[in-house]
Amino acid sequence: MSTDDAAPAPLEPAPVLHLRGPILLGPEQEIAEAWVADGRIHHRRPELGVGTEIREIDGMVVPGLADLHCHLGIGDGGGGTTLATARQQALTDRDTGVLLIRDAGSIIDTSPLQRHADLPRLIRCGRHLARTRRYLIGYADELEPAELPAAVTREAGRGDGWVKLVGDWIDRELGDLSPCWDGEDFAAAARAAHAAGARITTHTFDEETLPLALDAGFDCLEHATGLDDETIARVAGAGVPVVTTLVNVDEFESYASQGEAKFPAYAAHMRRLRAARFQRTRDAHDAGVRLLVGTDAGGVLGHGIIHDELDELSRAGLSGTAILDAAAWAPRAFLGVPGLEDGAPADLVVVPGDPRTDHRLLRTPRHVVLGGALVA
Ligand SMILES: [Zn+2]
């Protein structure tokens, strides 16, 4: 593929939009109407030149959805993609209403995509950092503990304020999941990230990893299938968010059956984690843990699946309001990206009804508006 395929499409000159709302500013805060002009949202009708075309838009308005854990630039079955394919992945996500992505680790440098005005806002982690031979082959920079702090510093410089550490994986000698690092390694990694002005998150499936990451002061937890009552209370108390990836956790059955013959303890462990996934998610939510939506698309799972993840949160027992919070307001607040405040970039989705009472309405948006332009 030529690099030209990765070129951004110029956005069409955007008309002024009159959003006839309601506009959901937060879970319990709404205004009746708003306007979009010059790429931004306006809570009051802006001054417009004589004869300015205004397009009337009906429907409930929510902030563009956020995917806090996906992988642009990792292809189906693993391996780095071309930039053009990464762009297609981002477009696929965008057209489902995802307008903000935190990339949780990529094999290629996707930073050129940040200049494409027609793609979701992208916040990158750089490359995954993993222990030698303790992750999917070819995804990560593989390291030993002595090399970890310097690698964290390097990735903090390459990403957009986030570093991703693979905290646990199968230990083939042990035949089970186990932490890849000890407590001092986690602490040294967190210190290096924070000293570089970045935040650090960890991939974690295993129960034993969570206390290590919490002791070390990690800023976010990915998957976190190993949560139990004790660690849920700690996570809630620390205010550390958990990025749910329930579509991916459903896949644990296939990992279990693939590993069963050689690693029966691992297979049983993965099945236990999978079986507890909805209850654990519900318990975390009820305990006040901030849940953020992640799809883990890229690699094993294809892009464009955020609505499947929202359905999984519904199966876990979250209300429509809680699901929308986890997909829109909470991640934006956590990443410091505005929502629908007066003057914010107009990144929003227009829905044909109230998604707080039925999250499935988000699956069929009337319009997706990015930077003030109607893109889908
Ligand atoms: Zn991932």
Residues whose N, C-alpha, C, O or C-beta is under 5 A from the ligand:
A	BS01	ZN	A104 D296
